[in-house]
Structures are given as C-alpha cells and as structure tokens.
Amino acid sequence: MSTWQLVAVGAVMLLGLFGVLVPGIPGPLIVWAGVLWWALTETSGAAWAVLFGATAALLLNQAVKWLLPTRNLRAAGTPYRTLFLAGTAGIVGFFVIPVIGGPLGAIGGLYLLERVRLGSHGDAWASTRTAMRAIGLSVLIELFTCLLVVGAWTGAVIAG
C-alpha cells in the first residue's frame, strides 16, 4: 500500500473518530470501513487479524453501548418516550440554530419534558443530569473502542 493510501485510510479513521463525537455521523462504521479498505488492499495476515479484531471489538462496543447506559436511564426512571421526544427536539434545534442547536434542543427538551413529568425543578434537573451522564458514558465507550481499533491499525502499519 502506498504512503498516500495509508494517509487516506488514516484520514478516514480520523473522520470516524470525530464522528463518534458528532451526533448523526456513524463514527465506528467509518473507522471499520477504513480498516476494511486497508485490509483489502494490504492482504497480509496482520491486516486480516486487525480487521477481525476491529470487527469483534466494534460489535462488542455496540452491545455494551446499548446495554450499559439503559441501566442508568432505567434507574432514573426516564421513559423512552421522553428520550425520543428530546432527540426530536435536538434534531429540530439543529436546524433552527445550526450545529449548537442540536445539543441545546436535546438537553432543553429533555429538561422540559422531565419538568412536566416530575413537576419540580430539582427532580427534573436530577433526572436530566442522570440521562446526560448515561449518554456521555455511551459516547466514551464508543470513543475508547474506536481509539483501540485505530491504535491496533497504527501498530500494524508501523510493524510493517
């Protein structure tokens, strides 16, 4: 694989890492696609091992990402309907105030829906913080897994 192709694969993986932090961009899928591109071009045993390991890690990440935070959200008592409506408010907010409106709309919508459901400011704010921590944990798990995959790819490239 030429140097330019390696740089391009690295750029795709970097885009995937940023995609983990930006809602709506499938970061793990982009990172995996970069590893797949490299493995199909490189066709060595190490490349296939990295692809296999990346696939396993990212699939495990998907399971953990969806199972772990739901425990915290269930413990807070936040209904899925509230989370769905807060996500919808985030999407609307993204188009009303580009980029920063997404998180503002989602957090604001979550707080308002919890305020209506729970009645008091303190309970609504505590529930909103718990939900945001759970979502943040999900993002951190996904970012760590993608960094692990990119690190394995970098190690395999350096090893030759």
Residue pairs with C-beta under 8 A, 6 or more apart in sequence:
1 9
1 38
1 41
1 42
5 41
6 38
6 157
9 34
9 37
9 38
9 153
10 34
12 30
12 31
12 33
12 34
12 37
13 30
13 31
13 34
13 35
13 149
13 150
13 153
15 30
16 27
16 28
16 29
16 30
16 31
16 32
16 33
16 34
16 146
16 150
17 27
17 31
17 143
17 146
17 147
17 150
18 25
18 27
19 25
19 26
19 27
19 30
20 27
20 28
20 139
20 142
20 143
20 146
21 27
21 139
21 143
23 90
23 102
23 103
27 142
27 143
27 146
28 58
28 61
28 62
28 142
28 145
28 146
31 54
31 58
31 146
31 149
31 150
32 54
32 55
32 58
32 149
34 153
35 50
35 51
35 54
35 149
35 153
36 51
38 47
38 50
38 51
38 153
38 157
39 47
39 48
39 50
39 51
46 156
46 159
47 156
49 156
50 152
50 153
50 156
53 149
53 152
54 149
54 152
54 153
57 145
57 148
57 149
58 145
58 146
58 149
60 145
61 141
61 142
61 145
61 146
64 141
65 138
65 141
65 142
66 138
68 137
68 138
68 141
69 134
69 135
69 137
69 138
70 134
72 130
72 131
72 133
72 134
72 137
73 83
73 130
73 131
73 134
75 130
76 126
76 127
76 130
76 131
76 134
77 127
78 110
78 114
78 127
78 130
78 131
79 117
82 110
82 113
82 114
82 117
83 110
83 131
85 109
85 113
86 106
86 107
86 109
86 110
86 113
87 106
88 109
89 105
89 106
89 108
89 109
89 110
90 102
90 103
90 105
90 106
90 107
90 109
91 102
91 105
92 101
92 105
93 101
93 102
93 103
93 104
93 105
93 106
93 108
93 109
94 101
94 102
94 105
95 101
96 105
97 104
97 105
107 128
107 132
110 128
110 131
110 132
111 124
111 125
111 128
114 123
114 124
114 127
114 128
115 121
115 124
117 124
118 124
118 127
